[in-house]
Amino acid sequence: MTTAWAGWTSDSLATGSLCVTRQMGESNRHFLVYGTDRVGHLVWQGGPLSNPYPYNLGIWYNRYNPGSGSKPGYWTSDFAIDPAPRRSTTIRSRPCIALDGDGRTFHVVWFGPDGIRYRRCTQDSKGNDKWGPIQLLQAINRNTDPVVACVPNEPNRVLVCWGTSVVVDTVSDCVIRFREYVNGAWTQVLTLDSGPSLGNPSIAAASNGNVFVAYRQSTDPDDQIFVKTRTSGVWGERVNVAPGLAGWNMYPATEVNPTTGNPHLVFLHRRPEDSFQALYHTYRDASGVWLTPEVIVSVGYQGYSVSPHSMAFVGSGTAYVAWSHNTPSTDDGIMYRYCSSEGGTWSTPEWLTHYSSSGGPALAAEEPAHAIHVAWVRTVSLNYQEEIWWKSNYLGGGGSQAEPTAISQWNIELFPNPAKAGRVMVQYALPHAGPMTVTLLDVSGRAVWSSEFGVRSSGKGSVTIDVRGLNAGVYIARLAAGDLSVSKTLVVGR
């Protein structure tokens, strides 16, 4: 049974191990995408708990398998796309992911110890991931920030962009570079722009093949945001899309409205002289003119922060913007706004979740399910040990998802069950709020795993437990919340 519905799901854990995810904070890069097969793909920079900061950081991936019928979806095990060697000081960082025009294949770029690295993943006839070899797109010895995009509805058309510093005649300069995979091969590296302090690029493509690259240039005393456009295979001149905004303009995030083909841009702006910071939004209309940037949210400097940020469009043309909102009190978390039509009015800002972390959100749209998903970083311990959490909203109006398994107030459901590896989702319904603990017991009644999940609200919810360290066999999953205690048999196989 499926049903169209609207409303955010509860917060759920997406990663299976404690990991370092600092670079998820710069959200002009995509970390989360959803395919037309409803499969989610998440990448991040990190490492297992045993790896101390700042060493042994690799590039990791996790896959979300959608539910069907009465079975909910679930995240699989963390997979190392490019693990750092043990006891090594080399770091892999700044990953970005894009979904291919076929709606299933995906592409990942990141900065490695030798430069810009790339890897693609396809699926075999049984739906299993098949990773290709790691390729070096350009040798670079300076840390940089690569981004990747694909042309919608056009398979095997991959666009990669990055900014880096170079030295010409002993003078340090910066360049924005571009490379494309087309007709079964990579083109030569192209320099889109050069000058002092260029960086933080973002890239997007329209279904007609137009390509948009946004980037920042630090100038004295003020920064600028530029966009370069490729139309019919020809790159135009760069356009300043935020003229007159004195201050620091950082981390432009560009997306294309799927209903109009117009590029949109969100960027962070700060004015240190009057303690002002804000997120701005602008877009290029059908006549080719970039509109005056409008404020999405603004705050003062005194302990406040509205960065980082991300943007996504659902198929109807509704734009979503999410950002990390920190306050001088403990009221921190992710907030969002949406605008249902191009040039329309933005909704009132709303809290999406509360948490304690410096990491930011990553938004992704899922079609044809007409859904919006968000992932974010949550701090769980000191020394940069963090987890990635996520939630979804199936917006209705033709969207549908598998309806969650019906749960009485005196029962829990486990999925998948049997479980071969990775994590198991525990769905529950609490008659009243209270601190909740989940414990796994073996057949002798001995507790082999336990975790406290803090105070949970009454009603339906879900948490994720890790069974990777357990031997194959039969276990009892016991949920305790206040005076409530319920159990369910769990089979773990290998």
MIMAR-848783 format. One line per field, with one value per residue (C-alpha): residue number from 1; residue in one letter; x, y, z. Coordinates in steps of 0.001 Angstrom, whole numbers, padded with zeros to 6 digits. Each point is the difference from the previous one (the first is absolute). Example, Ala and Ser with C-alpha at 12.3 -4.5 7.8 and 13.67 -1.06 7.14 Angstrom:
BEGIN
n: (1,2)
res: (A,S)
x: (012300,001370)
y: (-004500,003440)
z: (007800,-000660)
//
This chain:
BEGIN
n: (1,2,3,4,5,6,7,8,9,10,11,12,13,14,15,16,17,18,19,20,21,22,23,24,25,26,27,28,29,30,31,32,33,34,35,36,37,38,39,40,41,42,43,44,45,46,47,48,49,50,51,52,53,54,55,56,57,58,59,60,61,62,63,64,65,66,67,68,69,70,71,72,73,74,75,76,77,78,79,80,81,82,83,84,85,86,87,88,89,90,91,92,93,94,95,96,97,98,99,100,101,102,103,104,105,106,107,108,109,110,111,112,113,114,115,116,117,118,119,120,121,122,123,124,125,126,127,128,129,130,131,132,133,134,135,136,137,138,139,140,141,142,143,144,145,146,147,148,149,150,151,152,153,154,155,156,157,158,159,160,161,162,163,164,165,166,167,168,169,170,171,172,173,174,175,176,177,178,179,180,181,182,183,184,185,186,187,188,189,190,191,192,193,194,195,196,197,198,199,200,201,202,203,204,205,206,207,208,209,210,211,212,213,214,215,216,217,218,219,220,221,222,223,224,225,226,227,228,229,230,231,232,233,234,235,236,237,238,239,240,241,242,243,244,245,246,247,248,249,250,251,252,253,254,255,256,257,258,259,260,261,262,263,264,265,266,267,268,269,270,271,272,273,274,275,276,277,278,279,280,281,282,283,284,285,286,287,288,289,290,291,292,293,294,295,296,297,298,299,300,301,302,303,304,305,306,307,308,309,310,311,312,313,314,315,316,317,318,319,320,321,322,323,324,325,326,327,328,329,330,331,332,333,334,335,336,337,338,339,340,341,342,343,344,345,346,347,348,349,350,351,352,353,354,355,356,357,358,359,360,361,362,363,364,365,366,367,368,369,370,371,372,373,374,375,376,377,378,379,380,381,382,383,384,385,386,387,388,389,390,391,392,393,394,395,396,397,398,399,400,401,402,403,404,405,406,407,408,409,410,411,412,413,414,415,416,417,418,419,420,421,422,423,424,425,426,427,428,429,430,431,432,433,434,435,436,437,438,439,440,441,442,443,444,445,446,447,448,449,450,451,452,453,454,455,456,457,458,459,460,461,462,463,464,465,466,467,468,469,470,471,472,473,474,475,476,477,478,479,480,481,482,483,484,485,486,487,488,489,490,491,492,493,494)
res: (M,T,T,A,W,A,G,W,T,S,D,S,L,A,T,G,S,L,C,V,T,R,Q,M,G,E,S,N,R,H,F,L,V,Y,G,T,D,R,V,G,H,L,V,W,Q,G,G,P,L,S,N,P,Y,P,Y,N,L,G,I,W,Y,N,R,Y,N,P,G,S,G,S,K,P,G,Y,W,T,S,D,F,A,I,D,P,A,P,R,R,S,T,T,I,R,S,R,P,C,I,A,L,D,G,D,G,R,T,F,H,V,V,W,F,G,P,D,G,I,R,Y,R,R,C,T,Q,D,S,K,G,N,D,K,W,G,P,I,Q,L,L,Q,A,I,N,R,N,T,D,P,V,V,A,C,V,P,N,E,P,N,R,V,L,V,C,W,G,T,S,V,V,V,D,T,V,S,D,C,V,I,R,F,R,E,Y,V,N,G,A,W,T,Q,V,L,T,L,D,S,G,P,S,L,G,N,P,S,I,A,A,A,S,N,G,N,V,F,V,A,Y,R,Q,S,T,D,P,D,D,Q,I,F,V,K,T,R,T,S,G,V,W,G,E,R,V,N,V,A,P,G,L,A,G,W,N,M,Y,P,A,T,E,V,N,P,T,T,G,N,P,H,L,V,F,L,H,R,R,P,E,D,S,F,Q,A,L,Y,H,T,Y,R,D,A,S,G,V,W,L,T,P,E,V,I,V,S,V,G,Y,Q,G,Y,S,V,S,P,H,S,M,A,F,V,G,S,G,T,A,Y,V,A,W,S,H,N,T,P,S,T,D,D,G,I,M,Y,R,Y,C,S,S,E,G,G,T,W,S,T,P,E,W,L,T,H,Y,S,S,S,G,G,P,A,L,A,A,E,E,P,A,H,A,I,H,V,A,W,V,R,T,V,S,L,N,Y,Q,E,E,I,W,W,K,S,N,Y,L,G,G,G,G,S,Q,A,E,P,T,A,I,S,Q,W,N,I,E,L,F,P,N,P,A,K,A,G,R,V,M,V,Q,Y,A,L,P,H,A,G,P,M,T,V,T,L,L,D,V,S,G,R,A,V,W,S,S,E,F,G,V,R,S,S,G,K,G,S,V,T,I,D,V,R,G,L,N,A,G,V,Y,I,A,R,L,A,A,G,D,L,S,V,S,K,T,L,V,V,G,R)
x: (000000,001276,-001328,000719,000829,001895,002042,003562,001030,001850,003785,001858,003638,001524,003628,000927,003255,001248,001829,001666,-002190,001421,-000215,-003738,-000192,000670,-003257,000573,000891,-002549,000322,-003425,-001912,-003038,-000517,-003162,000091,-000496,003491,001893,003756,002046,003730,002170,003557,000762,001409,-000841,000138,003432,001530,001085,-000490,001453,001481,-001309,-002935,-001552,-003041,-003021,-003338,-003322,-003036,-003685,-002199,-003676,-002811,-002824,-003427,000082,003819,001783,003235,003398,003652,002561,003597,002588,002309,003450,000195,003602,001318,003150,002830,000403,002519,000100,-000205,-001557,-003553,-002829,-002459,-002813,-002106,-002825,-002542,-002248,-002682,000386,-002568,-001119,-001359,001990,003753,001811,003350,002268,002912,002292,003427,002586,003705,000875,-002751,-003589,-001264,-003107,-001944,-003320,-002451,-002404,-002399,-000135,-003181,-000665,000317,003434,002421,002982,002746,002423,003682,001210,001104,002207,-001570,002840,003113,-000131,002110,-002173,-003258,-002948,-003759,-001261,-003692,-001851,-003289,-001710,-002241,-003579,-001414,003352,001938,003791,000283,002070,001164,002789,001252,002534,001934,003653,002996,002861,003309,000700,003316,000418,-003416,-002644,-003350,-003194,-001879,-003431,000353,-002442,000053,-002764,-000675,-001773,-000032,001713,003100,001195,000670,003120,000101,-001435,000711,-003255,001437,003178,000793,000711,-001913,-002447,-001647,-002991,-001570,-003453,-001295,-003406,-001428,-003398,-001769,000754,003732,000709,002667,000319,003100,-000143,003041,001335,002782,001469,000771,001094,-002058,-003007,-000638,-001941,-002061,000413,-001828,001238,-002497,000567,-002710,000094,003520,001379,001064,-001132,001552,-000228,-002886,000091,-003316,000386,001217,-000088,-000074,002937,001499,001020,-001934,000702,-001026,-002334,-002367,-001567,-002910,-002252,-003796,-001169,-003222,001566,003671,001003,003065,-000466,002666,000221,003056,001180,000683,001694,000657,002465,-000240,-003631,-000135,-002355,-000195,-002647,-000874,-000959,-001890,-000020,-000774,000234,-003422,-001190,001398,003500,000143,001200,-002419,001019,000909,-002626,000598,-001020,001033,002136,001490,002618,003541,-000262,000100,-002323,000737,-002062,002588,000445,-002921,-001370,-002806,-002107,-003026,-002783,-001493,-002891,002481,-000200,003328,001278,002851,001403,002719,001762,-001397,002012,-000975,001678,-002250,-000316,-002714,002116,-000932,-001151,-002577,-001630,-002268,-001692,-001458,-002632,000377,002795,-000167,-002569,-000013,002212,-001576,000627,003291,-000560,002165,000715,001964,001975,003533,003464,002553,001841,-000969,-002600,-002913,-000009,-003295,-001077,-003195,-001486,-002083,-002480,-000846,-000181,002020,002664,002731,002551,003156,002040,002882,-000641,002799,000017,003356,003148,002901,-002234,-001817,-003315,-002844,-002153,-003771,-002801,-003738,-002479,-003222,-002193,-001859,-003249,-001500,000839,002871,-000210,002125,-000408,-002286,001826,-000777,-002946,001246,-002113,001045,001120,002099,003111,000983,003499,001224,001745,-000653,001886,002946,003208,002193,-000052,-002859,-003535,-002815,-002138,-003460,-002010,-003041,000214,-003123,001873,003321,003025,003649,000358,002533,000357,001805,000888,000097,001252,-001953,001432,-001387,003412,000081,002408,-000828,-001767,-000452,-001821,-001878,-000968,-003500,-002415,-003356,-003206,-001282,001719,003719,003040,003629,002820,002146,003329,000321,003293,001916,-002433,000387,-002657,-002902,-003285,-000278,-002696,-000319,-001471,-001214,-000449,-001541,-001151,-002343,-000322,002014,-000617,002063,000378,002052,002830,001879,003559,001584,003306)
y: (000000,003502,003359,003616,001998,003061,000571,-000501,-003415,-000335,000455,-003201,-001072,-000378,-000955,-003152,001021,003103,002060,003332,002034,003512,000699,-000585,003531,001636,-000768,001455,-003633,-002821,-002829,-001598,-000992,-002178,-001963,-000653,-003509,001691,-001059,002601,000556,001779,000851,001659,000476,-001995,-003037,-002588,000854,-001626,002583,003129,003427,001198,-003146,-002938,001897,-001697,000408,-002053,-000981,-001342,-001139,000348,-002864,001022,-001918,-001812,-000985,000037,-000045,003311,001044,-000298,001030,-002710,-000274,002761,-000607,001557,001517,001073,-001060,001602,-002476,-000884,002124,002481,003799,000243,001310,-000395,002897,002105,-002666,000887,-002315,000328,-002218,-001002,000850,-003647,000541,-002897,000354,002466,001770,001095,002469,000993,001363,-002730,-000020,000331,002343,-000171,-003571,-001495,-003260,-001143,-002677,-001919,-002844,-003516,-001814,-000970,003571,-000516,002948,-000383,002523,000981,000757,003262,002467,003069,002960,002418,-000113,002745,000373,002672,-000699,000848,-000386,-002031,-000118,-002244,000138,-001914,001093,-001152,-002702,-000369,-003094,000106,003800,000903,003535,000638,003365,001073,003035,-000001,002290,000087,001839,001919,001876,-000231,001684,-002066,-000053,-002060,-001769,-001581,-003125,-002277,-003475,-002022,-003682,-000223,-002507,-002585,002042,002912,003306,002084,002170,003461,003169,001958,002959,001154,002743,000627,-001959,-001967,-003033,-001862,-000982,-001528,-001546,-000921,-000960,000374,-002644,002022,-000417,003489,-000031,002516,000453,002365,000967,002595,002542,001682,003623,002893,001103,-002059,-003414,-000696,-002927,-000865,-002402,-001323,-001636,-002431,000190,-002204,-001040,003559,001622,003591,002788,-000127,001914,001613,-001112,001917,003486,002552,-002506,001210,-002688,-003612,-002181,-003687,-003515,000573,-002957,-000112,-002165,-000038,000247,-003141,001652,003150,-000880,003213,-000073,000952,000955,000166,001474,001156,003710,001623,003615,000059,003759,-000172,-003625,-001114,-003377,-001425,-002561,001527,-001491,001118,-001529,000738,000512,-001032,003203,-000870,002647,-000820,001478,002052,-002429,-000352,-000947,-003523,000460,002534,000110,001898,-001111,-000233,-003785,-000554,-001875,-000851,-002021,-002379,-000477,-001977,000180,-002499,-000025,-002560,-000783,002448,002881,000538,001257,-001047,001705,-001418,001344,-000628,002487,000514,002374,001269,-002375,-003760,000398,-001201,-002095,-000043,002463,000227,002036,-000830,001910,-001790,002140,001891,003599,-000879,000569,-002041,-001863,000884,-001507,-003235,-002245,-003306,-001537,001025,-001229,001026,000159,002289,-002106,001044,-001469,-001697,000086,-002432,-000361,-003369,-000391,-001275,-000504,003803,-000022,002093,-001508,001633,-001333,001781,-000482,-000614,000136,-002982,000372,002105,-000092,000561,-003327,000476,-001867,000792,000076,000399,000475,000226,001660,-001608,003081,-001427,001137,-003246,-001110,-003262,-002238,-003295,000588,-000679,-003302,000287,-000177,-000251,001744,-003381,-001242,000780,-000961,-000769,000462,-001734,-003232,-002282,002418,-001002,002978,003707,001609,-000917,002532,-000269,001499,000740,001860,001393,000757,002786,001834,-001268,-001145,-003001,-002854,-002848,-003183,-003160,-003271,-003364,-003235,-000388,003411,001684,003602,000238,003542,002986,003681,002906,002269,002799,001330,-000913,001623,-002003,-001503,-001767,000216,-002014,-000509,-001968,-002654,-001410,-003806,-000231,-001268,-002799,-003654,-001671,-001236,000870,003009,001863,003736,001627,003609,001638,003467,000962,-002723,-001442,-003046,-001894,-002628,-001477,-002896,000991,-002459,000974,-001877,000223)
z: (000000,-000843,000933,-000876,003098,001177,003138,001177,001272,003305,000206,-000940,-000047,-003473,000789,001839,001689,001765,-002576,-000659,-002346,000164,-003740,-000036,001333,-003376,-001728,-003462,-000772,-000170,002521,-000463,-003176,-000680,-003221,-001993,001515,003433,001111,002051,-000217,002688,000030,002638,001230,003111,001689,002651,003696,000309,-002322,001935,-001488,-002322,-001527,-002015,-001469,-003010,-002252,001061,-001524,001222,-001977,000924,-001197,-000311,001637,-001718,001196,003797,000194,000665,-001669,001694,-000347,-000714,001270,-000355,-002988,-000493,-003498,000621,003426,001358,000752,003654,001918,-002879,000137,-003473,000015,-002484,000247,-001490,-001756,-002376,-001670,-003072,-001510,-003640,-002652,000016,003520,001524,-000590,002259,-000029,002873,-000023,002868,000820,000534,000851,-003705,-001202,-001303,000216,-001608,000252,-001464,001112,-002209,000810,-001402,-001046,003637,001297,001618,000048,-002339,000684,-002736,000620,001523,-002701,000362,-001833,000744,002146,002664,003129,001648,001817,-002241,-000217,-003000,-000970,-002445,-001909,-002798,-002864,000777,-002282,-001784,001194,000332,-000136,003064,000880,002531,001231,002612,001195,000937,000373,-002513,-000274,-003224,-000247,003804,000494,001792,-001774,000038,-002781,-000522,-002123,-001807,-001516,-001657,-000695,-003361,-002879,002185,000909,002134,-001754,000631,003126,-000747,001999,000437,001924,001692,002469,003674,002643,-002185,001594,001423,-003353,-000435,-003237,-001445,-003386,-001677,-002083,-003175,000672,001362,002741,002848,002181,003001,002055,002428,-000435,003054,-000720,002164,001784,-001225,-001554,-003179,-001330,-003697,-002315,-003331,-002398,-002858,-002655,-003122,000945,000267,003292,000492,002029,003768,001631,003440,001557,003287,-000921,002761,002880,002066,002226,-000232,-002465,000416,-001034,-002951,-000536,-003479,-001197,-003071,000239,-001886,-001169,-001493,-000600,001795,002300,003667,002511,003807,001711,003425,000514,002999,000966,002924,000475,001207,001216,-002778,-001741,-002297,-002647,-003348,-002953,-003629,-003391,-003723,-001587,-003470,-001531,001246,002747,003519,002542,003026,002827,002763,003632,001057,003632,001872,003512,001971,000782,003788,000293,-002982,-003197,-003094,-001879,-001757,-002379,-002942,-002586,-001979,-002301,-000102,-003402,000421,000084,003764,001361,003444,001863,003257,002244,003292,002552,003185,002801,003192,001958,-000456,-002647,-002955,-002997,-003628,-001316,-003435,-002268,-003299,-002937,-002102,-003148,-001707,001156,002668,003749,002300,002900,003636,001291,001924,002167,-001697,002874,003089,000585,001154,-002786,-002395,-003006,-002521,-001952,-003389,-001929,-002714,-002037,-000952,-003147,-001047,003707,000408,003224,001701,002204,002285,001674,002668,002431,003694,002558,002358,001767,000159,-002489,-003053,000422,-001771,-001681,-003023,000543,-002495,-000445,-002876,-001084,-002667,-001068,-001418,-003288,-001741,002210,001909,002153,001732,002970,003279,001640,002363,003576,003098,003190,001368,-002884,-002046,-003558,-001306,-003564,-001653,001882,-000570,-000121,-001782,000973,000698,001882,000957,000254,003144,-000499,003106,001326,003534,002047,001833,-000175,001916,-000176,-002307,-000058,-002499,001084,-001946,001948,-001176,000502,003521,000994,000110,-001243,-002970,-001158,001528,-000768,001635,-002410,002359,000607,-002804,-000682,000135,-003242,-002873,-000635,-000960,001002,-001581,001701,-001191,-000278,-001895,003021,000829,-000877,-002118,002105,001684,002302,001904,-000574,003100,000076,003403,000442,003475,001214,-003536,-001069,-003256,-001837,-003472,-001389,-002338,-002232,-001008,-002894,-001801)
//
